[in-house]
């Protein structure tokens, strides 16, 4: 244990987690502390931290609320991507395919859809993909892949950060990584940090996808983090335009 002496209004700084602790008042055997920390750093009294029942009463409600919001954004994003895909199919004269796309979109929105999980179709290891799509939601992964391939992009897929990092180890690095930020096993921010620490992947452009803004994750831009941001829900045409801009070096946030 590190023991430090501080006077009133003097601080202790912990740079590694961006946190400072200030002695606000010393009175009657009690010390009042002011703690300034990022929202991601949880701070609780010892008696609360050591009491599992109390924590269990609060956490599930917050987690359930976030899960519902995340699910709603995913459904809306899937619906918008489905509309763009159906539009492309109608333009190409594929009326039956467009009708099937819309039927599935309605089922997904109503929660009545049942789907057979299909293995992802990554580009061959010897072939460089234009885009590596990393998305844990199976419906969105399929829509994103079909839309991008329909525009002539070579597309590889991964279902989460672990899957994406494994792909990078065995295949040629893609030009763009289209990366969902909220995923199981290895989330978007963790994936960004690992990729950006490896100079082998310096040329990969990362476009993040999330229902939240970059400030929610504290993500850096450009070389230290991401090259672009697509906030869900977004339209299929917006997706294609954004990927093209990133490939041409015209980064932008939407």
ChimeraX commands (.cxc) that place a marker at each C-alpha (Angstrom):
marker #1 position 0.00,0.00,0.00 radius 0.5
marker #1 position 1.27,3.47,-0.91 radius 0.5
marker #1 position 0.78,5.99,1.91 radius 0.5
marker #1 position 0.78,9.73,1.06 radius 0.5
marker #1 position 0.33,12.85,3.18 radius 0.5
marker #1 position -1.80,15.65,1.69 radius 0.5
marker #1 position -3.14,18.94,3.03 radius 0.5
marker #1 position -6.58,20.40,2.35 radius 0.5
marker #1 position -6.99,21.38,-1.34 radius 0.5
marker #1 position -3.97,19.26,-2.36 radius 0.5
marker #1 position -4.48,16.45,-4.83 radius 0.5
marker #1 position -3.31,12.95,-5.64 radius 0.5
marker #1 position -3.24,12.26,-9.39 radius 0.5
marker #1 position -3.47,8.84,-11.06 radius 0.5
marker #1 position -2.56,9.61,-14.71 radius 0.5
marker #1 position -3.01,6.08,-16.05 radius 0.5
marker #1 position -6.80,6.26,-15.52 radius 0.5
marker #1 position -7.21,10.05,-15.77 radius 0.5
marker #1 position -8.27,10.41,-12.16 radius 0.5
marker #1 position -7.45,12.96,-9.42 radius 0.5
marker #1 position -8.33,12.86,-5.70 radius 0.5
marker #1 position -8.49,16.13,-3.74 radius 0.5
marker #1 position -8.66,16.54,0.04 radius 0.5
marker #1 position -11.65,18.84,0.48 radius 0.5
marker #1 position -12.02,18.94,4.27 radius 0.5
marker #1 position -10.64,17.33,7.41 radius 0.5
marker #1 position -13.00,17.56,10.37 radius 0.5
marker #1 position -13.79,15.52,13.49 radius 0.5
marker #1 position -11.84,12.48,12.43 radius 0.5
marker #1 position -13.34,12.42,8.94 radius 0.5
marker #1 position -11.74,13.30,5.62 radius 0.5
marker #1 position -13.90,14.52,2.73 radius 0.5
marker #1 position -12.48,13.71,-0.69 radius 0.5
marker #1 position -13.32,15.11,-4.11 radius 0.5
marker #1 position -12.74,12.62,-6.92 radius 0.5
marker #1 position -12.58,13.63,-10.58 radius 0.5
marker #1 position -12.60,10.58,-12.86 radius 0.5
marker #1 position -13.86,9.46,-16.30 radius 0.5
marker #1 position -17.33,7.96,-16.39 radius 0.5
marker #1 position -15.81,4.59,-17.23 radius 0.5
marker #1 position -14.07,4.46,-13.82 radius 0.5
marker #1 position -16.46,3.10,-11.18 radius 0.5
marker #1 position -16.06,4.66,-7.71 radius 0.5
marker #1 position -17.98,3.30,-4.71 radius 0.5
marker #1 position -17.56,3.15,-0.93 radius 0.5
marker #1 position -15.86,0.01,0.37 radius 0.5
marker #1 position -18.99,-1.16,2.19 radius 0.5
marker #1 position -21.00,-0.92,-1.05 radius 0.5
marker #1 position -18.36,-2.66,-3.15 radius 0.5
marker #1 position -18.22,-5.56,-0.67 radius 0.5
marker #1 position -22.01,-5.97,-0.62 radius 0.5
marker #1 position -23.08,-8.13,-3.62 radius 0.5
marker #1 position -26.86,-7.98,-2.95 radius 0.5
marker #1 position -26.96,-4.17,-3.16 radius 0.5
marker #1 position -24.98,-4.12,-6.41 radius 0.5
marker #1 position -27.21,-6.76,-7.90 radius 0.5
marker #1 position -30.31,-4.62,-7.28 radius 0.5
marker #1 position -29.00,-1.74,-9.39 radius 0.5
marker #1 position -26.85,-3.22,-12.13 radius 0.5
marker #1 position -29.44,-5.44,-13.86 radius 0.5
marker #1 position -31.79,-2.49,-14.46 radius 0.5
marker #1 position -29.05,-0.39,-16.03 radius 0.5
marker #1 position -27.81,-3.32,-18.10 radius 0.5
marker #1 position -31.35,-4.16,-19.23 radius 0.5
marker #1 position -32.00,-0.57,-20.29 radius 0.5
marker #1 position -28.77,-0.42,-22.30 radius 0.5
marker #1 position -29.53,-3.79,-23.89 radius 0.5
marker #1 position -33.02,-2.67,-24.95 radius 0.5
marker #1 position -31.66,0.56,-26.44 radius 0.5
marker #1 position -28.91,-1.33,-28.26 radius 0.5
marker #1 position -31.41,-3.85,-29.64 radius 0.5
marker #1 position -33.77,-1.08,-30.82 radius 0.5
marker #1 position -30.98,0.75,-32.65 radius 0.5
marker #1 position -29.86,-2.50,-34.27 radius 0.5
marker #1 position -33.38,-3.28,-35.51 radius 0.5
marker #1 position -33.81,0.21,-36.93 radius 0.5
marker #1 position -30.41,0.07,-38.59 radius 0.5
marker #1 position -31.23,-3.33,-40.12 radius 0.5
marker #1 position -34.52,-1.95,-41.45 radius 0.5
marker #1 position -32.81,1.05,-43.08 radius 0.5
marker #1 position -30.14,-1.15,-44.67 radius 0.5
marker #1 position -32.85,-3.53,-45.90 radius 0.5
marker #1 position -34.68,-0.65,-47.60 radius 0.5
marker #1 position -31.52,0.35,-49.46 radius 0.5
marker #1 position -30.86,-3.25,-50.50 radius 0.5
marker #1 position -34.46,-3.63,-51.71 radius 0.5
marker #1 position -34.11,-0.39,-53.69 radius 0.5
marker #1 position -30.96,-1.71,-55.38 radius 0.5
marker #1 position -32.69,-5.01,-56.16 radius 0.5
marker #1 position -35.69,-3.24,-57.71 radius 0.5
marker #1 position -33.35,-1.06,-59.77 radius 0.5
marker #1 position -31.73,-4.24,-61.10 radius 0.5
marker #1 position -35.13,-5.76,-61.88 radius 0.5
marker #1 position -34.92,-8.40,-59.13 radius 0.5
marker #1 position -38.50,-7.90,-57.95 radius 0.5
marker #1 position -38.85,-11.26,-56.15 radius 0.5
marker #1 position -35.56,-10.71,-54.29 radius 0.5
marker #1 position -36.67,-7.22,-53.25 radius 0.5
marker #1 position -39.96,-8.60,-51.93 radius 0.5
marker #1 position -38.09,-11.25,-49.93 radius 0.5
marker #1 position -35.73,-8.60,-48.50 radius 0.5
marker #1 position -38.71,-6.50,-47.35 radius 0.5
marker #1 position -40.50,-9.54,-45.91 radius 0.5
marker #1 position -37.47,-10.46,-43.82 radius 0.5
marker #1 position -37.02,-6.85,-42.71 radius 0.5
marker #1 position -40.61,-6.73,-41.43 radius 0.5
marker #1 position -40.12,-10.02,-39.59 radius 0.5
marker #1 position -36.93,-8.75,-37.97 radius 0.5
marker #1 position -38.63,-5.54,-36.83 radius 0.5
marker #1 position -41.56,-7.49,-35.34 radius 0.5
marker #1 position -39.26,-9.98,-33.64 radius 0.5
marker #1 position -40.84,-12.95,-35.39 radius 0.5
marker #1 position -37.92,-13.76,-37.66 radius 0.5
marker #1 position -36.19,-17.09,-37.42 radius 0.5
marker #1 position -32.93,-17.47,-39.25 radius 0.5
marker #1 position -30.51,-20.25,-39.96 radius 0.5
marker #1 position -27.04,-19.08,-38.98 radius 0.5
marker #1 position -24.72,-19.14,-41.96 radius 0.5
marker #1 position -20.95,-19.19,-41.75 radius 0.5
marker #1 position -19.30,-15.93,-42.79 radius 0.5
marker #1 position -17.71,-15.75,-46.21 radius 0.5
marker #1 position -14.35,-14.06,-45.70 radius 0.5
marker #1 position -12.21,-13.18,-48.66 radius 0.5
marker #1 position -9.52,-15.73,-49.42 radius 0.5
marker #1 position -6.40,-15.30,-47.31 radius 0.5
marker #1 position -4.32,-14.54,-50.41 radius 0.5
marker #1 position -6.74,-11.85,-51.59 radius 0.5
marker #1 position -6.83,-8.40,-50.02 radius 0.5
marker #1 position -10.33,-7.37,-49.04 radius 0.5
marker #1 position -11.43,-3.81,-49.62 radius 0.5
marker #1 position -13.55,-3.95,-46.47 radius 0.5
marker #1 position -13.54,-6.17,-43.38 radius 0.5
marker #1 position -17.00,-5.87,-41.79 radius 0.5
marker #1 position -16.96,-6.59,-38.05 radius 0.5
marker #1 position -20.50,-6.86,-36.64 radius 0.5
marker #1 position -22.00,-9.23,-34.05 radius 0.5
marker #1 position -25.59,-8.76,-35.22 radius 0.5
marker #1 position -26.12,-11.44,-37.89 radius 0.5
marker #1 position -28.82,-9.54,-39.79 radius 0.5
marker #1 position -26.79,-6.34,-40.00 radius 0.5
marker #1 position -23.65,-8.26,-40.95 radius 0.5
marker #1 position -25.49,-9.84,-43.87 radius 0.5
marker #1 position -27.07,-6.54,-45.01 radius 0.5
marker #1 position -23.77,-4.65,-44.84 radius 0.5
marker #1 position -21.98,-7.40,-46.74 radius 0.5
marker #1 position -24.57,-7.65,-49.51 radius 0.5
marker #1 position -24.77,-3.87,-49.93 radius 0.5
marker #1 position -21.00,-3.44,-50.20 radius 0.5
marker #1 position -20.54,-6.41,-52.53 radius 0.5
marker #1 position -23.33,-5.02,-54.68 radius 0.5
marker #1 position -21.21,-1.91,-55.15 radius 0.5
marker #1 position -18.21,-3.96,-56.28 radius 0.5
marker #1 position -16.26,-4.08,-53.01 radius 0.5
marker #1 position -14.36,-7.23,-52.01 radius 0.5
marker #1 position -15.72,-7.95,-48.52 radius 0.5
marker #1 position -14.54,-10.16,-45.65 radius 0.5
marker #1 position -16.55,-10.60,-42.46 radius 0.5
marker #1 position -15.97,-11.12,-38.73 radius 0.5
marker #1 position -18.51,-11.56,-35.97 radius 0.5
marker #1 position -16.63,-9.74,-33.19 radius 0.5
marker #1 position -13.23,-8.29,-32.27 radius 0.5
marker #1 position -11.64,-11.68,-31.57 radius 0.5
marker #1 position -12.79,-12.98,-34.96 radius 0.5
marker #1 position -11.46,-9.81,-36.64 radius 0.5
marker #1 position -8.03,-10.02,-34.98 radius 0.5
marker #1 position -7.76,-13.69,-35.94 radius 0.5
marker #1 position -8.59,-12.75,-39.52 radius 0.5
marker #1 position -5.84,-10.09,-39.56 radius 0.5
marker #1 position -3.31,-12.70,-38.45 radius 0.5
marker #1 position -4.09,-15.11,-41.29 radius 0.5
marker #1 position -5.08,-12.87,-44.20 radius 0.5
marker #1 position -3.89,-9.81,-46.09 radius 0.5
marker #1 position -4.86,-6.64,-44.24 radius 0.5
marker #1 position -8.05,-5.03,-45.58 radius 0.5
marker #1 position -8.08,-1.46,-46.79 radius 0.5
marker #1 position -10.98,-0.53,-44.49 radius 0.5
marker #1 position -12.28,-2.09,-41.29 radius 0.5
marker #1 position -15.98,-1.34,-40.73 radius 0.5
marker #1 position -16.17,-1.91,-36.99 radius 0.5
marker #1 position -19.16,-2.14,-34.65 radius 0.5
marker #1 position -18.25,-0.68,-31.26 radius 0.5
marker #1 position -20.44,-2.79,-28.96 radius 0.5
marker #1 position -19.69,-6.51,-29.31 radius 0.5
marker #1 position -19.14,-9.52,-27.04 radius 0.5
marker #1 position -15.73,-11.05,-26.25 radius 0.5
marker #1 position -13.73,-8.14,-27.69 radius 0.5
marker #1 position -15.49,-4.79,-28.21 radius 0.5
marker #1 position -14.72,-2.06,-30.71 radius 0.5
marker #1 position -12.48,0.10,-28.53 radius 0.5
marker #1 position -10.33,-2.86,-27.52 radius 0.5
marker #1 position -10.02,-3.90,-31.16 radius 0.5
marker #1 position -9.01,-0.36,-32.18 radius 0.5
marker #1 position -6.30,-0.19,-29.50 radius 0.5
marker #1 position -4.81,-3.58,-30.48 radius 0.5
marker #1 position -4.79,-2.77,-34.21 radius 0.5
marker #1 position -3.29,0.69,-33.70 radius 0.5
marker #1 position -0.47,-0.71,-31.54 radius 0.5
marker #1 position 0.73,-2.91,-34.42 radius 0.5
marker #1 position 2.64,-1.00,-37.13 radius 0.5
marker #1 position 1.90,-3.83,-39.57 radius 0.5
marker #1 position -1.67,-2.51,-39.73 radius 0.5
marker #1 position -0.84,1.19,-40.11 radius 0.5
marker #1 position -2.50,1.38,-43.53 radius 0.5
marker #1 position -5.88,0.05,-42.35 radius 0.5
marker #1 position -8.58,2.72,-42.22 radius 0.5
marker #1 position -11.04,2.11,-39.37 radius 0.5
marker #1 position -14.65,3.29,-39.64 radius 0.5
marker #1 position -16.58,2.84,-36.40 radius 0.5
marker #1 position -20.31,2.07,-36.25 radius 0.5
marker #1 position -22.41,2.78,-33.17 radius 0.5
marker #1 position -25.66,4.24,-31.94 radius 0.5
marker #1 position -23.53,6.46,-29.71 radius 0.5
marker #1 position -21.21,9.34,-30.55 radius 0.5
marker #1 position -17.38,9.09,-30.36 radius 0.5
marker #1 position -17.39,11.01,-27.05 radius 0.5
marker #1 position -19.33,8.17,-25.42 radius 0.5
marker #1 position -16.34,5.88,-25.91 radius 0.5
marker #1 position -13.61,8.51,-25.54 radius 0.5
marker #1 position -12.21,7.33,-28.86 radius 0.5
marker #1 position -9.35,9.14,-30.53 radius 0.5
marker #1 position -9.40,10.03,-34.20 radius 0.5
marker #1 position -7.06,9.42,-37.12 radius 0.5
marker #1 position -3.74,7.65,-36.43 radius 0.5
marker #1 position -4.46,6.99,-32.74 radius 0.5
marker #1 position -7.97,5.70,-33.24 radius 0.5
marker #1 position -10.59,5.73,-35.99 radius 0.5
marker #1 position -10.70,7.40,-39.40 radius 0.5
marker #1 position -14.45,7.78,-39.59 radius 0.5
marker #1 position -17.69,7.33,-37.65 radius 0.5
marker #1 position -21.11,6.11,-38.79 radius 0.5
marker #1 position -23.79,6.71,-36.18 radius 0.5
marker #1 position -26.59,4.15,-36.23 radius 0.5
marker #1 position -29.11,4.13,-37.71 radius 0.5
marker #1 position -27.62,5.07,-41.09 radius 0.5
marker #1 position -28.77,4.61,-44.67 radius 0.5
marker #1 position -27.18,2.17,-47.09 radius 0.5
marker #1 position -26.26,4.96,-49.52 radius 0.5
marker #1 position -24.58,6.83,-46.66 radius 0.5
marker #1 position -22.58,3.71,-45.81 radius 0.5
marker #1 position -21.33,3.23,-49.38 radius 0.5
marker #1 position -20.45,6.91,-49.78 radius 0.5
marker #1 position -18.58,6.93,-46.48 radius 0.5
marker #1 position -16.51,3.85,-47.34 radius 0.5
marker #1 position -15.63,5.36,-50.72 radius 0.5
marker #1 position -14.57,8.62,-49.05 radius 0.5
marker #1 position -12.33,6.80,-46.59 radius 0.5
marker #1 position -10.73,4.77,-49.38 radius 0.5
marker #1 position -10.06,8.02,-51.24 radius 0.5
marker #1 position -8.60,9.61,-48.11 radius 0.5
marker #1 position -11.53,12.00,-47.52 radius 0.5
marker #1 position -12.41,11.06,-43.96 radius 0.5
marker #1 position -15.63,12.37,-42.49 radius 0.5
marker #1 position -18.04,11.71,-39.62 radius 0.5
marker #1 position -21.78,11.20,-40.04 radius 0.5
marker link #1:1,2 radius 0.2
marker link #1:2,3 radius 0.2
marker link #1:3,4 radius 0.2
marker link #1:4,5 radius 0.2
marker link #1:5,6 radius 0.2
marker link #1:6,7 radius 0.2
marker link #1:7,8 radius 0.2
marker link #1:8,9 radius 0.2
marker link #1:9,10 radius 0.2
marker link #1:10,11 radius 0.2
marker link #1:11,12 radius 0.2
marker link #1:12,13 radius 0.2
marker link #1:13,14 radius 0.2
marker link #1:14,15 radius 0.2
marker link #1:15,16 radius 0.2
marker link #1:16,17 radius 0.2
marker link #1:17,18 radius 0.2
marker link #1:18,19 radius 0.2
marker link #1:19,20 radius 0.2
marker link #1:20,21 radius 0.2
marker link #1:21,22 radius 0.2
marker link #1:22,23 radius 0.2
marker link #1:23,24 radius 0.2
marker link #1:24,25 radius 0.2
marker link #1:25,26 radius 0.2
marker link #1:26,27 radius 0.2
marker link #1:27,28 radius 0.2
marker link #1:28,29 radius 0.2
marker link #1:29,30 radius 0.2
marker link #1:30,31 radius 0.2
marker link #1:31,32 radius 0.2
marker link #1:32,33 radius 0.2
marker link #1:33,34 radius 0.2
marker link #1:34,35 radius 0.2
marker link #1:35,36 radius 0.2
marker link #1:36,37 radius 0.2
marker link #1:37,38 radius 0.2
marker link #1:38,39 radius 0.2
marker link #1:39,40 radius 0.2
marker link #1:40,41 radius 0.2
marker link #1:41,42 radius 0.2
marker link #1:42,43 radius 0.2
marker link #1:43,44 radius 0.2
marker link #1:44,45 radius 0.2
marker link #1:45,46 radius 0.2
marker link #1:46,47 radius 0.2
marker link #1:47,48 radius 0.2
marker link #1:48,49 radius 0.2
marker link #1:49,50 radius 0.2
marker link #1:50,51 radius 0.2
marker link #1:51,52 radius 0.2
marker link #1:52,53 radius 0.2
marker link #1:53,54 radius 0.2
marker link #1:54,55 radius 0.2
marker link #1:55,56 radius 0.2
marker link #1:56,57 radius 0.2
marker link #1:57,58 radius 0.2
marker link #1:58,59 radius 0.2
marker link #1:59,60 radius 0.2
marker link #1:60,61 radius 0.2
marker link #1:61,62 radius 0.2
marker link #1:62,63 radius 0.2
marker link #1:63,64 radius 0.2
marker link #1:64,65 radius 0.2
marker link #1:65,66 radius 0.2
marker link #1:66,67 radius 0.2
marker link #1:67,68 radius 0.2
marker link #1:68,69 radius 0.2
marker link #1:69,70 radius 0.2
marker link #1:70,71 radius 0.2
marker link #1:71,72 radius 0.2
marker link #1:72,73 radius 0.2
marker link #1:73,74 radius 0.2
marker link #1:74,75 radius 0.2
marker link #1:75,76 radius 0.2
marker link #1:76,77 radius 0.2
marker link #1:77,78 radius 0.2
marker link #1:78,79 radius 0.2
marker link #1:79,80 radius 0.2
marker link #1:80,81 radius 0.2
marker link #1:81,82 radius 0.2
marker link #1:82,83 radius 0.2
marker link #1:83,84 radius 0.2
marker link #1:84,85 radius 0.2
marker link #1:85,86 radius 0.2
marker link #1:86,87 radius 0.2
marker link #1:87,88 radius 0.2
marker link #1:88,89 radius 0.2
marker link #1:89,90 radius 0.2
marker link #1:90,91 radius 0.2
marker link #1:91,92 radius 0.2
marker link #1:92,93 radius 0.2
marker link #1:93,94 radius 0.2
marker link #1:94,95 radius 0.2
marker link #1:95,96 radius 0.2
marker link #1:96,97 radius 0.2
marker link #1:97,98 radius 0.2
marker link #1:98,99 radius 0.2
marker link #1:99,100 radius 0.2
marker link #1:100,101 radius 0.2
marker link #1:101,102 radius 0.2
marker link #1:102,103 radius 0.2
marker link #1:103,104 radius 0.2
marker link #1:104,105 radius 0.2
marker link #1:105,106 radius 0.2
marker link #1:106,107 radius 0.2
marker link #1:107,108 radius 0.2
marker link #1:108,109 radius 0.2
marker link #1:109,110 radius 0.2
marker link #1:110,111 radius 0.2
marker link #1:111,112 radius 0.2
marker link #1:112,113 radius 0.2
marker link #1:113,114 radius 0.2
marker link #1:114,115 radius 0.2
marker link #1:115,116 radius 0.2
marker link #1:116,117 radius 0.2
marker link #1:117,118 radius 0.2
marker link #1:118,119 radius 0.2
marker link #1:119,120 radius 0.2
marker link #1:120,121 radius 0.2
marker link #1:121,122 radius 0.2
marker link #1:122,123 radius 0.2
marker link #1:123,124 radius 0.2
marker link #1:124,125 radius 0.2
marker link #1:125,126 radius 0.2
marker link #1:126,127 radius 0.2
marker link #1:127,128 radius 0.2
marker link #1:128,129 radius 0.2
marker link #1:129,130 radius 0.2
marker link #1:130,131 radius 0.2
marker link #1:131,132 radius 0.2
marker link #1:132,133 radius 0.2
marker link #1:133,134 radius 0.2
marker link #1:134,135 radius 0.2
marker link #1:135,136 radius 0.2
marker link #1:136,137 radius 0.2
marker link #1:137,138 radius 0.2
marker link #1:138,139 radius 0.2
marker link #1:139,140 radius 0.2
marker link #1:140,141 radius 0.2
marker link #1:141,142 radius 0.2
marker link #1:142,143 radius 0.2
marker link #1:143,144 radius 0.2
marker link #1:144,145 radius 0.2
marker link #1:145,146 radius 0.2
marker link #1:146,147 radius 0.2
marker link #1:147,148 radius 0.2
marker link #1:148,149 radius 0.2
marker link #1:149,150 radius 0.2
marker link #1:150,151 radius 0.2
marker link #1:151,152 radius 0.2
marker link #1:152,153 radius 0.2
marker link #1:153,154 radius 0.2
marker link #1:154,155 radius 0.2
marker link #1:155,156 radius 0.2
marker link #1:156,157 radius 0.2
marker link #1:157,158 radius 0.2
marker link #1:158,159 radius 0.2
marker link #1:159,160 radius 0.2
marker link #1:160,161 radius 0.2
marker link #1:161,162 radius 0.2
marker link #1:162,163 radius 0.2
marker link #1:163,164 radius 0.2
marker link #1:164,165 radius 0.2
marker link #1:165,166 radius 0.2
marker link #1:166,167 radius 0.2
marker link #1:167,168 radius 0.2
marker link #1:168,169 radius 0.2
marker link #1:169,170 radius 0.2
marker link #1:170,171 radius 0.2
marker link #1:171,172 radius 0.2
marker link #1:172,173 radius 0.2
marker link #1:173,174 radius 0.2
marker link #1:174,175 radius 0.2
marker link #1:175,176 radius 0.2
marker link #1:176,177 radius 0.2
marker link #1:177,178 radius 0.2
marker link #1:178,179 radius 0.2
marker link #1:179,180 radius 0.2
marker link #1:180,181 radius 0.2
marker link #1:181,182 radius 0.2
marker link #1:182,183 radius 0.2
marker link #1:183,184 radius 0.2
marker link #1:184,185 radius 0.2
marker link #1:185,186 radius 0.2
marker link #1:186,187 radius 0.2
marker link #1:187,188 radius 0.2
marker link #1:188,189 radius 0.2
marker link #1:189,190 radius 0.2
marker link #1:190,191 radius 0.2
marker link #1:191,192 radius 0.2
marker link #1:192,193 radius 0.2
marker link #1:193,194 radius 0.2
marker link #1:194,195 radius 0.2
marker link #1:195,196 radius 0.2
marker link #1:196,197 radius 0.2
marker link #1:197,198 radius 0.2
marker link #1:198,199 radius 0.2
marker link #1:199,200 radius 0.2
marker link #1:200,201 radius 0.2
marker link #1:201,202 radius 0.2
marker link #1:202,203 radius 0.2
marker link #1:203,204 radius 0.2
marker link #1:204,205 radius 0.2
marker link #1:205,206 radius 0.2
marker link #1:206,207 radius 0.2
marker link #1:207,208 radius 0.2
marker link #1:208,209 radius 0.2
marker link #1:209,210 radius 0.2
marker link #1:210,211 radius 0.2
marker link #1:211,212 radius 0.2
marker link #1:212,213 radius 0.2
marker link #1:213,214 radius 0.2
marker link #1:214,215 radius 0.2
marker link #1:215,216 radius 0.2
marker link #1:216,217 radius 0.2
marker link #1:217,218 radius 0.2
marker link #1:218,219 radius 0.2
marker link #1:219,220 radius 0.2
marker link #1:220,221 radius 0.2
marker link #1:221,222 radius 0.2
marker link #1:222,223 radius 0.2
marker link #1:223,224 radius 0.2
marker link #1:224,225 radius 0.2
marker link #1:225,226 radius 0.2
marker link #1:226,227 radius 0.2
marker link #1:227,228 radius 0.2
marker link #1:228,229 radius 0.2
marker link #1:229,230 radius 0.2
marker link #1:230,231 radius 0.2
marker link #1:231,232 radius 0.2
marker link #1:232,233 radius 0.2
marker link #1:233,234 radius 0.2
marker link #1:234,235 radius 0.2
marker link #1:235,236 radius 0.2
marker link #1:236,237 radius 0.2
marker link #1:237,238 radius 0.2
marker link #1:238,239 radius 0.2
marker link #1:239,240 radius 0.2
marker link #1:240,241 radius 0.2
marker link #1:241,242 radius 0.2
marker link #1:242,243 radius 0.2
marker link #1:243,244 radius 0.2
marker link #1:244,245 radius 0.2
marker link #1:245,246 radius 0.2
marker link #1:246,247 radius 0.2
marker link #1:247,248 radius 0.2
marker link #1:248,249 radius 0.2
marker link #1:249,250 radius 0.2
marker link #1:250,251 radius 0.2
marker link #1:251,252 radius 0.2
marker link #1:252,253 radius 0.2
marker link #1:253,254 radius 0.2
view
